[in-house]
């Protein structure tokens, strides 16, 4: 065997050792318990009474209340406007927990639910313009058992457009939102928050949030809410309690990280390979 072949053989051994060192040594967590808590950490009114304080009921402003307090006592209900059917409102489930348990690489489980009571309100009423929904997710390994992870905070920034029920200028409703009376529009400003990763021992876990009805909106609906084309959100029909039920799932894949000693061994092999090439060129 030539010297060059021996160096190649040594480098192959180093690669094999590195591959062996990167195999997962900790058990995959296959079953989890969880607690999801939610609340509105901020919200703002829109025209015509843009300067109305959030708790100014005398000026028909947006009012936050917490009949079932969310994270740290945050409000779980936002109400605005006046009409024959009462104010419109947005409600989020304060707390959701197992059972059922969450299984890695399995089906999703129910998370928080947003409910928009889309009531017809007078044109003189202040409406909701934006809100920030804060949530935390606490995961507890069940199989194998382990210490709790989190709570992991997530922020959902929402824009809202209370459409005119008679349509734009008394004409058609915003395209892509449904017929008369016109549907209202919610836009999620940062869809990237719908998925996040964390590493535990030798696995990277990915938590993904989904909801039926949440997805790309028409360009016209995005523009009506003040967002660029391709925005993500959901629409709600007038005169109904519109529910957006979220669910979340968790997937996992091994994380391969070479140990320092293995990296040094690989470096020596590659250094020898480079040295042999220089000698051959000389």
N, C-alpha and C positions, 0 to 999 in steps of 0.2 A: 504494500500500500504506500503510495507517495505521501510526501509531507503535506501537500495541498489536500489530499483526500483525508488525511488524518485530522486536519483542521476542520474540514467540512463535517466530519463525523463528530468531532467535539462540539461544534456549533449545534448540530442536530440534537445531541444529548442535552445541551443547555436549553433548547427550545422545548424538548420533552419534559424536562424538569419544571420549566416555567408553567407548562400546561397542567402538570400535575398539581402544582402549588396553587393554581387558580380555581380548582374545583371547590364547590361549596362544601363547607365543613359544618355549618349550622343548619338546623332543620328549618324547612319552609313552614311558615305559619299558614295553616290551611283554614282556620276558623277564627272569627273575631266577634267581640261584642262592641257596641258603639253607642255614643250619645251625641246627638246633633242639637245644638242650641242656636236660636236665631233672634234677632231683634233689629229694629231700624235705628242706626246710630246717628243719622242725620236725614233731614228732608227740607225741601224748600218749595214755597208756593210760586205760582206763575201769575201772569196778568189776569184780571185787571188790577188786582190789589197786590202788587209785587212786594210792597213793603210791609205786608201784614206779618205780624209775629207768628211763629209756628203754633202758639197756643192762644191766638187771638180769635175766640169764637164770635165776638161781636162784629168782627170784620169779615166773617166767613173765611178765615184763613184755614190752613191745613193744621189739623189737630192730631197730636200723637197721644195715644193712651195705651195702658198696659193692664188690661183685665187679667191677663196671664203673662206676667213679666218674662221677657227674654233674658239674654245675657246681661248680667249686671243690672237688672231692672229696666232694660231698654224697652221702649214701647213696641208692641207687636201689632198695633192697629193704627193706620193713618186714615183720617176722614177729612173730606173737603166738600164744599158746595152745599147748596140748598135746592130742593126740588120736591115735586109731589111724592116721589118715592123715597124721600129722605136723602141724606148725603151719600156720595160715593165713598168707597173705602177700600183699603188694601190691608189684608190680614195675612200674617205669617204664623205658621205653627211654632210655638215657643220651644218645645222640646220633643224630640223623637229618639227612641232608644230600642235596642233589641229586647225580646225576640221579635221577628226571626233573626237568627244570627247571620252574619255576613261571611261568605265562603270565598276564599281566594280562587280566582279564575272561574267563578261561578256566576249565577244570576245576580242582578242588582237588588237592592232593598230600598224601601221607601225612605226618602228624606223629608225635608220640610216641604210644606205645601203653601203656595201663595194663592190667595183668593181675592179677586177683584169684584166687589159688588158694584157693577157698572150701572149706576142709576142716572136717569136724566136729570141734569141740574140746570138752573137758570144761567143765562148768558152773563149775568152780573156777578156770578159767584167766582171766587178765587178757586183755582184748580191746582192740583199737584203738578210740579214741574220736574222735580228730581228727588231721588231718595238713595240712601246708601244702606244696603242690607248687610249686616254683619252676622257671620255664622262661625261656630267653632265645631270641630269634629274631634271627639275623643275615641281612640281605638284601643281596645283591650284584647291582647292575644288570648285565645281560649285553647287552641290546639296547635302546638304545645302552649301551655299557660306561660304568661310572662307579664312584666309590668306594663302599665298603660302607656300609650304613646299620645302625646299632645297635652292639652287640646290644640289643634291646628287651626289658626284663624284664617278666614277667607272673607274678602270684601267684594260685594257685588254693587257696582255703581249703575243705577237705573235712571234713564230718562223717560219721561211720560208725556204723551201728547193727547190732550182731551179734544177730540175732533168735534167739529160742528155737526150736529145730527142731520142738518139739512143738506150737507155736502158743501163743497167749496163754492162760495158765491151763490148758494142755493141750488147748485148743480149736483154733479156726481161726487160720491165719496172718494177718498184717496184710493187709487188703484191698488189692488192686492190686499185690501182690508175688509172686504165684504160689502154688502148692499146697505141701503138706507133702512133704519137709522145707522149712521156710520159707526164703525168699530173704533175703539181707542187703541193707542199704540204704546207699547213698552219696548225700550231698546236697552240691551245689556252693553255697556260701553267697553268692557274688557272681557271678551269671550275666552281669553286665555286662562281665566281663573276656573274654568270648568274642569280642569285636569291638573294634578300636581303629583310629584314623585317624592319618595323618601327612601333612604337606604337603611336597612336593619340587618346586622350581621352580614351574610353573604348574598342578600337578595335586594333588588330594587323593586319596590311596590309602587304601583300607579293607581291613584284614586281618580275615578272619572264620574262626573255628574252629568246626568241627562234629564230631559223632561219632554213629554209629548206636547207638541205645539211650540216648542222653542227651537228656532232655526233662522235661516236667512230670510229677511223681509224684502219686499219689492223695493226698487230704487225710490219710488214715489213715497212709500211709507218711511223709509230712512230719511229722506229729505224733509218730510213733514215733522219728524222728530229732531231735526237739526243735525243729522248724522250723514256720513258719506255712504255712497252706494255699497251694498254688500254687508250692511250692518246685520247684527243678530238680535232677535227679540221675539215677542209674541204679541198677538192682537186679542182684544176682548170684545165680545158682542154687547151691544147696548141692551139694558134691561135684564141682564142675567147675572148670576153669581158665577163668574168664570174661574175655574180652578186650574192652576198649574202645579201638577204633582211632580216633584223632583224624585229621582232615584239615583243611587250611586253604587258603583261596583269597584272591586279591587282586583288587579292582576299583578303577577310577579314574574320576574326573570332573574337568573343568577347574575351576580356582579363578579367580574373577573379582575382581580387586582394582584399583580405579581408581588411577592415578598422581596425586600431589599437584597437579601443574599442571592436570590435567583436572578434579579436584574444584574447584579455584579458579575455573576457567572456568565450570563449571556453577553455582557459587555466584553469580557475577556475573550470569549470565542470570536466575536465580531472583530475585535482588535487584532487577534491572530490572523484572521482571514484577510484583513486589510494589509497586514505586514507581509503575508505570503505573496499577495498580488504585487506589492512594491518590489520585492526581491525578484520576482519573475520578470518584471518590466526592466529591472536593472541588468 
